[in-house]
């Protein structure tokens, strides 16, 4: 009788151990799969670069020559710069930019023209934007934007006179571009300060103006790249 009870207990323990071994074996593939997924998961992008959009607004500066004549000096223009970029990936996106700059033309002494007539320039540009360096605090990137420029040079000239009579470009809608670099200082994941420097060529009067442009302002980021 005692021997029978002993073997019964042995059988019960054996069955329980068998069940535990089968359960453990069934969990092994899942544990391996979890380890593999964890090991191959992509590195999470910094929160500063996980937004879908960024919107920039700031002050614009440009150094511009309103005439092909060397006797007319280049002038400084001040204005505004606004842009929006939709990021397709953290490293690149598509940017749309609008810019306005304003100043006064300096006519050569004795030309007989108006005294310091005002002028304005507006650009509407579109193209790729790249972020090559992304750190928690700093961003360095470049963009290449192309589109249209509208120069208004006739505002201060009397009726019956045209800017071209004084070697100044006439009002014109022309090709414009901006190729340059930008740097961001990140204040938070959604806010940063941006500095932009551009070569900004335009084509008034069938000649190229090699304009330098720069802007400084604030960036606000919104949306999510991961939705």
C-alpha positions as CSV (number, residue, x, y, z in Angstrom):
1,X,0.0,0.0,0.0
2,X,2.7,2.4,1.0
3,X,4.7,1.7,-2.2
4,X,1.6,2.4,-4.2
5,X,1.1,5.8,-2.6
6,X,4.7,6.6,-3.2
7,X,4.5,5.9,-6.9
8,X,1.2,7.8,-7.1
9,X,3.0,10.9,-5.6
10,X,5.9,10.4,-8.0
11,X,3.5,10.3,-10.9
12,X,1.8,13.5,-9.8
13,X,5.1,15.4,-9.3
14,X,6.3,14.1,-12.7
15,X,3.1,15.3,-14.5
16,X,3.4,18.7,-12.8
17,X,7.0,19.1,-13.9
18,X,6.1,18.0,-17.4
19,X,3.4,20.7,-17.5
20,X,5.8,23.4,-16.3
21,X,8.5,22.3,-18.8
22,X,6.0,22.5,-21.7
23,X,4.8,25.9,-20.5
24,X,8.4,27.2,-20.3
25,X,9.2,25.8,-23.7
26,X,6.2,27.5,-25.2
27,X,7.3,30.9,-23.8
28,X,10.9,30.6,-25.1
29,X,10.2,31.7,-28.7
30,X,8.2,34.7,-27.5
31,X,11.0,35.8,-25.2
32,X,13.5,35.5,-28.1
33,X,11.2,37.5,-30.4
34,X,10.8,40.2,-27.8
35,X,14.6,40.4,-27.3
36,X,15.1,40.6,-31.0
37,X,12.5,43.4,-31.4
38,X,14.0,45.3,-28.5
39,X,17.5,45.0,-29.9
40,X,16.5,46.1,-33.4
41,X,14.2,49.0,-32.5
42,X,15.1,52.3,-34.1
43,X,16.7,55.0,-32.1
44,X,14.1,57.6,-31.0
45,X,14.5,61.0,-32.7
46,X,15.1,63.9,-30.4
47,X,11.9,65.6,-29.4
48,X,13.1,68.9,-30.9
49,X,12.9,67.3,-34.4
50,X,9.8,65.1,-34.1
51,X,7.3,67.8,-35.3
52,X,5.7,67.8,-38.7
53,X,5.8,71.6,-39.2
54,X,7.9,74.6,-38.2
55,X,6.9,78.2,-38.7
56,X,9.4,81.0,-38.8
57,X,8.9,84.8,-38.5
58,X,11.5,87.4,-38.2
59,X,13.3,90.6,-39.3
60,X,15.0,90.6,-42.8
61,X,18.1,92.5,-44.0
62,X,19.3,92.7,-47.6
63,X,22.1,94.5,-49.4
64,X,20.9,95.4,-52.9
65,X,22.0,97.4,-55.9
66,X,19.0,98.9,-57.7
67,X,20.9,99.7,-60.9
68,X,23.3,98.1,-63.4
69,X,25.2,101.4,-63.4
70,X,28.3,101.5,-61.2
71,X,27.6,105.1,-60.4
72,X,24.5,104.1,-58.3
73,X,25.5,102.7,-54.9
74,X,24.1,99.6,-53.3
75,X,21.7,100.2,-50.5
76,X,20.6,98.4,-47.3
77,X,17.0,97.2,-47.1
78,X,15.1,96.2,-44.0
79,X,11.9,94.2,-43.7
80,X,10.4,90.9,-42.7
81,X,10.8,87.2,-43.4
82,X,8.2,84.5,-42.9
83,X,8.4,80.8,-43.8
84,X,6.8,77.4,-43.1
85,X,8.5,74.0,-43.5
86,X,6.7,70.7,-43.7
87,X,9.2,68.0,-42.6
88,X,8.9,64.7,-44.5
89,X,11.8,63.2,-42.4
90,X,13.7,64.7,-39.5
91,X,16.5,65.5,-41.9
92,X,14.6,67.1,-44.8
93,X,11.4,68.9,-45.7
94,X,9.8,71.3,-48.1
95,X,9.9,75.1,-47.3
96,X,7.7,78.0,-48.6
97,X,9.0,81.5,-47.9
98,X,7.7,85.0,-48.3
99,X,10.0,88.0,-47.8
100,X,9.6,91.8,-47.9
101,X,12.4,94.4,-47.8
102,X,12.2,98.2,-48.0
103,X,14.7,101.1,-48.4
104,X,15.5,104.3,-50.2
105,X,17.5,104.6,-53.5
106,X,20.5,106.9,-53.5
107,X,20.6,108.6,-56.9
108,X,24.0,110.1,-58.1
109,X,24.4,113.8,-57.2
110,X,23.3,116.1,-60.1
111,X,21.2,113.4,-61.8
112,X,18.1,115.6,-61.5
113,X,16.0,112.8,-60.1
114,X,14.0,112.8,-56.8
115,X,15.7,112.8,-53.5
116,X,16.1,109.2,-52.1
117,X,13.0,107.7,-53.6
118,X,11.6,104.6,-51.8
119,X,11.7,101.1,-53.2
120,X,10.5,97.7,-52.1
121,X,11.2,94.1,-52.9
122,X,9.0,91.0,-52.2
123,X,10.0,87.4,-52.9
124,X,7.9,84.3,-52.9
125,X,10.0,81.1,-52.8
126,X,9.7,77.4,-52.6
127,X,12.2,74.5,-52.3
128,X,13.9,71.8,-50.1
129,X,15.2,72.4,-46.6
130,X,17.8,70.2,-44.9
131,X,18.9,69.7,-41.3
132,X,22.3,68.2,-41.4
133,X,23.2,68.6,-37.7
134,X,20.7,68.0,-35.0
135,X,21.6,68.2,-31.3
136,X,19.5,69.0,-28.2
137,X,20.6,72.6,-28.3
138,X,21.7,73.4,-31.9
139,X,20.6,72.8,-35.5
140,X,22.5,73.5,-38.7
141,X,20.9,73.3,-42.1
142,X,20.7,74.6,-45.6
143,X,18.0,75.4,-48.1
144,X,17.7,76.1,-51.8
145,X,14.5,78.1,-52.7
146,X,13.3,79.3,-56.1
147,X,10.4,81.4,-57.2
148,X,9.5,85.0,-58.0
149,X,10.7,88.5,-57.0
150,X,8.7,91.7,-57.4
151,X,10.7,94.9,-57.3
152,X,8.8,98.2,-57.0
153,X,11.2,101.1,-57.9
154,X,8.9,103.8,-59.3
155,X,7.1,104.9,-56.1
156,X,9.1,108.1,-55.5
157,X,9.4,109.3,-59.2
158,X,7.1,112.0,-60.5
159,X,4.5,111.3,-63.1
160,X,6.0,111.1,-66.5
161,X,9.4,110.0,-65.2
162,X,10.5,106.4,-65.1
163,X,13.3,104.9,-62.9
164,X,15.1,103.7,-66.1
165,X,15.7,107.3,-67.1
166,X,18.0,107.5,-64.0
167,X,19.6,104.1,-64.6
168,X,17.3,102.5,-62.0
169,X,15.4,99.2,-62.7
170,X,11.8,99.6,-63.7
171,X,9.1,97.8,-61.7
172,X,9.2,94.2,-62.6
173,X,8.2,90.6,-61.7
174,X,11.3,88.6,-62.1
175,X,13.0,85.3,-61.2
176,X,14.3,85.1,-57.6
177,X,16.0,82.6,-55.4
178,X,17.6,82.1,-52.0
179,X,20.4,79.6,-51.4
180,X,22.0,79.6,-48.0
181,X,22.4,78.2,-44.5
182,X,20.5,78.5,-41.2
183,X,21.2,77.8,-37.6
184,X,18.8,77.2,-34.7
185,X,19.3,77.6,-31.0
186,X,16.6,75.4,-29.4
187,X,14.9,77.0,-26.4
188,X,12.5,74.0,-25.9
189,X,11.2,71.2,-28.1
190,X,8.7,73.6,-29.7
191,X,10.6,77.0,-29.7
192,X,13.9,78.1,-31.1
193,X,15.8,81.1,-32.3
194,X,16.9,81.0,-36.0
195,X,19.6,82.9,-38.0
196,X,19.5,82.7,-41.8
197,X,22.1,83.8,-44.3
198,X,21.4,83.7,-48.0
199,X,22.7,84.5,-51.4
200,X,19.6,85.9,-52.9
201,X,19.9,86.4,-56.7
202,X,17.3,88.3,-58.7
203,X,17.0,89.2,-62.4
204,X,15.6,92.7,-62.8
205,X,16.5,94.5,-66.0
206,X,17.7,91.3,-67.7
207,X,20.8,91.2,-65.5
208,X,21.5,89.3,-62.3
209,X,21.7,91.1,-58.9
210,X,23.9,89.2,-56.4
211,X,22.0,90.2,-53.3
212,X,23.1,89.2,-49.8
213,X,20.2,88.6,-47.4
214,X,19.9,87.6,-43.8
215,X,17.2,87.1,-41.2
216,X,16.8,86.5,-37.5
217,X,13.6,85.4,-35.7
218,X,11.6,82.8,-33.8
219,X,10.6,79.3,-34.9
220,X,7.5,77.5,-33.5
221,X,7.1,73.8,-34.2
222,X,3.9,71.8,-34.2
223,X,2.3,68.5,-35.3
224,X,4.0,65.2,-35.3
225,X,6.1,63.2,-37.7
226,X,5.0,59.9,-36.2
227,X,1.2,60.1,-36.8
